Amino acid sequence: MKTRKLTRKSLNELEILMPKLSEIQQKTFVGGGDGSYLSPYTWDEYTCILSNGTWFGGYVEGFGYIDSGTSYGSSSYEDSGSYYDTSGSYGINDSGSYGSGSYGDDNQTKWNNIQPQISSQLAAYGYNISQYSISILDAVGRSHIDSSNNIFLKDSFFNMTVNDQVSVLIHEFTHTDCDKAYDPNFKITILQQDFTFSSTMSNDVFEYYKSINFGSSIEEIVTNLQDAYYGNLSAPQKYLNEIFAYEEEKRLFPNVSEKYRREREGKIYFYQQLYRIAQAGLGY
Ligand SMILES: [Zn+2]
């Protein structure tokens, strides 16, 4: 992709120009930006996308529209010391740090077969897959990431289309590169009557929850979501991280299956609800 290099110095100058406005707006900011006029990125989100080399233009709080010509490649962003070990640690080695090799062979074999195609698709978006730690598990679920940014791919991942798999990996890479820290032990307690999901949802969101048997009406879906997830509120930042990871998938990789496209909308709705409720629980 074509990018013009913007030096750190000019970035810092930009940052100094507008700190006040950005701070104020971040306090009123709800739910993760997507770079649109009504939902601009925060400065932190913008700099993270820039550092990945995946900035294609968008609105940033306090700055208005910033086009892709002012982005700069990841190679020039080396100040933070947050670079992971790039020793090519994806794939699980035969010593099997998660258990016996015989159990995980199927997924590992599938991964070995599709990995070249996935790697080249990701490379087109600026991602070097060898910079991430990816392990293949034979386990229920799709994917997860641990606190050390190790990405684990599980059974359901290998039932997805290649495009959906690429999108899931962009999601996990966004967590690795852009997540803001929060205390994982932080819990918010609120009354059940205050744990209320919005009944305003798009048709995609409705169809998604209907498809996973949460109900056949909006009212049913909202009630079932509230019942299923009450009592597990974490720090709001956790939900912002999720919203941002899903928005980045959408922005960079719209070309997914209809099923997964709806799921992303459903997840964004879900995490927006948890974010709003968590904020309210903290008195914001
Ligand atoms: Zn996530």
Boltz pocket constraint, residues with backbone or C-beta under 6 A from the ligand:
constraints:
  - pocket:
      binder: B
      contacts: [[A, 171], [A, 175], [A, 241], [A, 242], [A, 245]]
      max_distance: 6.0
